[in-house]
């Protein structure tokens, strides 16, 4: 049976909201922003993203109780969402990316944060991963660990954007696309294992693969 441990949590966070996806999101904004603006946008969006992860990790029990969601249901839904997203990554389809023709807000910072809301700041995949990871163990220390893993990925994102901001306007996206597809394969496996774990939690006997 799949165990959602620290390494699998980090891999899941890295795949759904890590540098490959984040750099693609910021690369879309780089054409209309200076290097300084891009770095400030990365700092603010990373801070908000970290706070969202912190709140979700420590309120997971409250959220699932409020909506009458069982851990198994969340695992089944999370596994299905991860798998669908992973298949989209492998096929080069970017789910949750806004329309480039949307009307822009007067404030560039607010406009950038709005564009990063779904793909990065409050990614449905990241939300699912944080909730599933937090509920895998009924322990506050474990939830702090999950928060730490998520914040670590957010910090890696910020460092990557801050360092690569000057190159984003000139860098071709092909290399990022290739890395995204490779991570899609890993995320697909995590999604399948998570779905099977949900089935096992409902009482379905699954043969031990070890």
C-alpha positions as CSV (number, residue, x, y, z in Angstrom):
1,X,0.0,0.0,0.0
2,X,1.2,3.5,-0.9
3,X,2.5,5.6,2.0
4,X,2.4,9.4,1.6
5,X,5.7,10.2,3.2
6,X,8.0,13.2,3.1
7,X,9.7,12.3,-0.2
8,X,6.5,11.5,-2.0
9,X,5.0,14.8,-0.7
10,X,8.0,16.8,-1.9
11,X,7.8,15.1,-5.3
12,X,4.1,15.8,-5.6
13,X,4.6,19.5,-4.6
14,X,7.6,19.8,-7.0
15,X,5.5,18.3,-9.9
16,X,2.3,20.3,-9.4
17,X,3.7,23.7,-8.4
18,X,7.5,23.4,-8.8
19,X,10.0,25.2,-11.1
20,X,9.0,23.5,-14.4
21,X,5.4,24.8,-14.1
22,X,6.3,28.0,-12.2
23,X,8.9,29.1,-14.8
24,X,6.5,28.5,-17.6
25,X,3.9,30.7,-15.8
26,X,6.4,33.5,-15.1
27,X,7.8,33.2,-18.7
28,X,4.4,34.2,-19.9
29,X,4.6,37.4,-17.8
30,X,8.2,38.2,-18.6
31,X,7.4,39.7,-22.0
32,X,5.6,42.7,-20.5
33,X,7.6,43.2,-17.3
34,X,11.1,44.2,-16.3
35,X,13.5,42.0,-14.4
36,X,12.9,43.9,-11.2
37,X,9.1,43.7,-11.6
38,X,9.3,40.0,-12.3
39,X,11.4,39.4,-9.1
40,X,9.1,41.5,-6.9
41,X,6.1,39.6,-8.4
42,X,7.9,36.3,-7.6
43,X,8.5,37.4,-4.0
44,X,5.0,38.4,-3.3
45,X,3.3,35.5,-5.1
46,X,5.7,33.0,-3.3
47,X,4.9,34.6,0.1
48,X,1.1,34.3,-0.6
49,X,1.5,30.8,-1.9
50,X,3.4,29.7,1.3
51,X,0.8,31.2,3.5
52,X,-2.0,29.4,1.6
53,X,-0.1,26.1,2.1
54,X,0.4,26.8,5.8
55,X,-3.3,27.5,6.4
56,X,-4.4,24.5,4.4
57,X,-2.0,22.1,6.1
58,X,-3.1,23.0,9.6
59,X,-6.8,23.4,8.8
60,X,-7.2,20.1,6.8
61,X,-9.3,18.4,9.5
62,X,-11.6,21.4,9.7
63,X,-12.0,21.6,5.9
64,X,-12.8,17.9,5.5
65,X,-15.2,17.9,8.5
66,X,-17.0,21.1,7.2
67,X,-17.6,19.5,3.8
68,X,-18.2,16.0,5.2
69,X,-15.3,14.5,3.1
70,X,-13.7,11.3,4.2
71,X,-9.9,10.8,3.9
72,X,-10.6,8.0,1.4
73,X,-12.8,10.2,-0.8
74,X,-10.0,12.9,-0.8
75,X,-7.4,10.3,-1.8
76,X,-9.6,8.9,-4.6
77,X,-10.3,12.4,-5.9
78,X,-6.7,13.6,-5.5
79,X,-5.4,10.5,-7.2
80,X,-7.7,11.0,-10.2
81,X,-6.9,14.8,-10.4
82,X,-3.1,14.1,-10.2
83,X,-3.4,11.4,-13.0
84,X,-5.5,13.6,-15.3
85,X,-3.1,16.5,-14.8
86,X,-0.1,14.3,-15.3
87,X,-1.5,13.0,-18.6
88,X,-2.1,16.6,-19.7
89,X,1.6,17.4,-18.8
90,X,2.9,14.5,-20.8
91,X,0.7,15.6,-23.8
92,X,1.9,19.2,-23.5
93,X,-1.5,20.5,-22.4
94,X,-1.3,23.2,-19.6
95,X,-4.4,23.1,-17.5
96,X,-5.3,26.1,-15.4
97,X,-3.4,28.6,-17.6
98,X,-5.3,31.8,-18.1
99,X,-6.3,33.3,-21.4
100,X,-3.5,35.7,-22.6
101,X,-6.3,37.9,-24.1
102,X,-7.9,38.6,-20.8
103,X,-8.3,42.3,-19.8
104,X,-5.3,43.5,-17.8
105,X,-5.6,45.4,-14.5
106,X,-4.0,48.8,-14.2
107,X,-1.7,47.7,-11.4
108,X,1.0,45.4,-12.9
109,X,1.7,43.7,-9.6
110,X,-2.0,42.9,-8.9
111,X,-2.5,41.9,-12.5
112,X,0.5,39.5,-12.3
113,X,-0.7,38.0,-9.0
114,X,-4.2,37.5,-10.6
115,X,-2.6,35.7,-13.5
116,X,-0.6,33.5,-11.2
117,X,-3.5,32.7,-8.9
118,X,-4.7,29.4,-10.3
119,X,-1.4,28.0,-11.9
120,X,0.7,28.9,-8.8
121,X,-0.6,30.7,-5.8
122,X,-3.8,28.7,-5.2
123,X,-3.3,25.8,-7.6
124,X,-6.1,23.2,-7.2
125,X,-3.5,20.5,-7.5
126,X,-1.3,22.0,-4.8
127,X,-4.3,22.4,-2.6
128,X,-5.2,18.7,-3.1
129,X,-1.6,17.6,-2.4
130,X,-1.4,19.6,0.8
131,X,-4.8,18.3,2.1
132,X,-4.0,14.7,1.3
133,X,-0.5,14.9,2.7
134,X,-1.7,16.6,5.9
135,X,-4.5,14.0,6.5
136,X,-2.2,11.0,5.9
137,X,-1.1,11.2,9.6
138,X,-3.0,12.5,12.5
139,X,-0.1,14.4,14.0
140,X,0.7,18.1,14.2
141,X,4.4,17.5,13.8
142,X,3.7,15.7,10.5
143,X,1.6,18.7,9.3
144,X,4.5,21.0,10.1
145,X,6.7,18.7,8.0
146,X,4.2,18.8,5.1
147,X,4.2,22.6,5.4
148,X,8.0,22.6,5.4
149,X,8.1,20.5,2.2
150,X,5.6,22.8,0.5
151,X,7.4,26.0,1.6
152,X,10.7,24.5,0.5
153,X,9.3,24.0,-3.0
154,X,8.0,27.6,-3.0
155,X,11.4,28.9,-2.0
156,X,13.0,26.9,-4.8
157,X,10.6,28.5,-7.2
158,X,11.5,32.0,-6.0
159,X,15.2,31.3,-6.3
160,X,14.8,29.9,-9.8
161,X,12.7,32.9,-11.0
162,X,15.0,35.4,-9.3
163,X,18.1,33.9,-10.9
164,X,16.6,33.3,-14.3
165,X,14.5,36.4,-14.6
166,X,17.0,38.2,-16.9
167,X,17.0,35.2,-19.3
168,X,13.3,34.5,-19.4
169,X,12.6,37.0,-22.3
170,X,15.2,35.2,-24.4
171,X,14.9,31.6,-23.3
172,X,13.0,29.2,-25.4
173,X,10.3,27.2,-23.6
174,X,11.2,23.8,-25.1
175,X,13.5,22.8,-22.3
176,X,10.9,23.6,-19.7
177,X,8.3,21.7,-21.7
178,X,10.5,18.6,-21.8
179,X,11.1,18.7,-18.0
180,X,7.4,19.2,-17.4
181,X,6.6,16.1,-19.4
182,X,9.2,14.0,-17.5
183,X,7.7,15.2,-14.2
184,X,4.3,14.3,-15.6
185,X,5.3,10.6,-15.6
186,X,6.3,10.7,-12.0
187,X,3.1,12.5,-11.0
188,X,1.0,9.9,-12.9
189,X,2.5,7.2,-10.8
190,X,1.9,9.1,-7.6
191,X,-1.7,9.7,-8.6
192,X,-2.3,6.0,-9.3
193,X,-0.8,5.0,-6.0
194,X,-2.8,7.5,-4.2
195,X,-6.0,6.3,-5.9
196,X,-5.2,2.7,-4.9
197,X,-4.5,3.8,-1.4
198,X,-8.0,5.3,-1.3
199,X,-9.5,2.0,-2.5
200,X,-7.6,0.1,0.1
201,X,-8.9,2.5,2.8
202,X,-12.4,1.6,1.7
203,X,-11.7,-2.1,2.3
204,X,-10.8,-3.3,-1.2
205,X,-8.1,-5.9,-0.9
206,X,-5.1,-5.1,-3.1
207,X,-2.2,-7.5,-3.5
208,X,1.1,-6.4,-2.0
209,X,3.5,-5.6,-4.8
210,X,6.7,-6.0,-2.6
